[in-house]
């Protein structure tokens, strides 16, 4: 395995993604790999108004969620070489594409959307099924 390839982790600000970030930090340290934190954003499929006309910026929201997740896990001492990636697109697709250049992808089992009670969300299911590298799906503390 190539230690120069990063451990990638998807974050959306959910409790499960915060736990995934913690686990990704541990995996990156154990594997001697850099850590890349990924947030994906997209415009809603259907909207009565154009989001930009009401002052909503989903990319800025994704960046803010990433900033808050990094602060929650690392405080002021981020790991050396940490990379932040914010991409437009459906999270499962973005992480699957980026997995081609990753040593491992880490995701939380459930994100912000979807239905309570499911063991896996759509993103963790898609990444687990289609990633080009090993995938670690982390179940948050509240899910146990």
C-alpha positions in Angstrom: 0.0 0.0 0.0 1.1 3.5 -0.8 1.6 5.6 2.4 1.6 8.8 0.3 -2.1 8.2 -0.5 -4.4 9.9 2.0 -7.0 8.5 4.3 -10.1 10.4 3.2 -13.1 11.2 5.4 -16.4 12.6 4.5 -17.9 15.2 6.8 -21.3 16.9 6.8 -21.5 18.1 10.4 -23.6 15.2 11.6 -22.5 13.4 14.8 -21.7 10.3 12.8 -19.4 12.3 10.5 -17.6 13.8 13.6 -17.0 10.2 14.8 -15.8 9.3 11.4 -13.3 12.2 11.4 -12.0 10.9 14.8 -11.5 7.4 13.4 -9.9 8.7 10.2 -7.4 10.7 12.3 -6.5 7.4 14.1 -6.3 5.4 10.8 -4.1 8.1 9.2 -1.7 8.0 12.1 -1.6 4.2 12.2 -1.0 3.9 8.5 1.4 6.8 8.3 -0.8 8.5 5.7 -1.9 12.1 5.3 -5.5 13.0 6.1 -7.9 14.6 3.6 -11.3 15.9 4.9 -14.0 16.1 2.2 -17.3 18.0 2.2 -19.7 17.8 -0.7 -22.5 20.2 -1.6 -25.2 20.4 -4.2 -28.1 22.6 -5.2 -31.5 21.2 -4.3 -33.0 19.2 -7.1 -36.3 21.1 -6.9 -36.7 24.6 -5.4 -39.5 27.2 -5.7 -36.8 29.9 -5.7 -33.3 30.0 -6.9 -31.2 29.6 -3.8 -28.8 32.3 -4.8 -31.7 34.8 -5.0 -32.5 34.2 -1.3 -28.9 34.5 -0.2 -28.2 30.8 0.5 -24.8 29.4 -0.5 -24.5 25.7 -0.1 -20.8 25.7 -0.7 -20.3 28.2 2.1 -22.5 26.0 4.3 -20.3 22.9 3.5 -17.2 24.8 4.3 -18.6 26.0 7.6 -19.7 22.5 8.5 -16.1 21.3 7.7 -14.6 24.1 9.8 -16.8 23.2 12.8 -16.1 19.5 12.5 -12.3 20.1 12.3 -12.6 22.4 15.4 -14.6 19.8 17.3 -12.0 17.0 16.7 -8.7 18.9 16.5 -9.2 22.2 18.3 -6.3 24.4 17.3 -3.9 21.6 16.6 -4.7 20.1 13.2 -2.5 17.3 11.9 0.4 18.3 9.7 -0.4 17.9 6.0 -4.2 17.9 6.6 -6.0 18.7 3.3 -9.5 20.2 3.0 -11.5 19.5 -0.1 -15.0 21.0 -0.8 -16.6 19.7 -4.0 -19.9 20.2 -5.7 -21.9 17.0 -6.2 -23.7 14.2 -4.4 -21.6 13.1 -1.5 -21.5 9.4 -2.4 -20.4 10.2 -5.9 -17.8 12.7 -4.8 -16.2 10.3 -2.3 -16.3 7.4 -4.7 -14.5 9.5 -7.3 -11.9 10.7 -4.9 -11.4 7.1 -3.6 -9.4 6.4 -6.7 -6.5 8.4 -5.2 -7.1 7.3 -1.5 -5.6 4.7 0.7 -8.9 4.4 2.6 -12.2 6.3 2.8 -13.9 6.7 6.2 -17.6 7.7 6.4 -20.2 7.8 9.1 -23.0 5.3 8.9 -25.7 8.0 8.9 -25.6 11.6 7.8 -27.9 14.5 8.1 -30.7 13.3 5.8 -32.7 10.2 5.4 -34.7 8.0 7.7 -34.0 7.3 11.3 -33.5 3.6 12.1 -31.7 2.6 9.0 -28.3 1.0 9.6 -26.7 2.7 6.7 -27.4 5.9 4.9 -27.3 6.4 1.2 -23.8 7.9 1.2 -22.2 5.2 3.3 -24.0 2.5 1.2 -22.8 4.0 -2.1 -19.2 4.5 -0.9 -19.1 1.0 0.6 -20.3 -0.5 -2.6 -18.4 1.5 -5.2 -15.2 2.9 -3.7 -11.9 2.0 -5.3 -10.1 1.5 -2.0 -11.0 0.0 1.5 -13.9 1.7 3.3 -14.4 2.1 7.0 -18.0 2.8 8.0 -18.2 4.3 11.5 -21.3 3.9 13.6 -21.7 6.9 16.0 -22.0 6.5 19.7 -25.7 7.3 19.7 -26.3 4.5 17.2 -24.9 1.6 19.3 
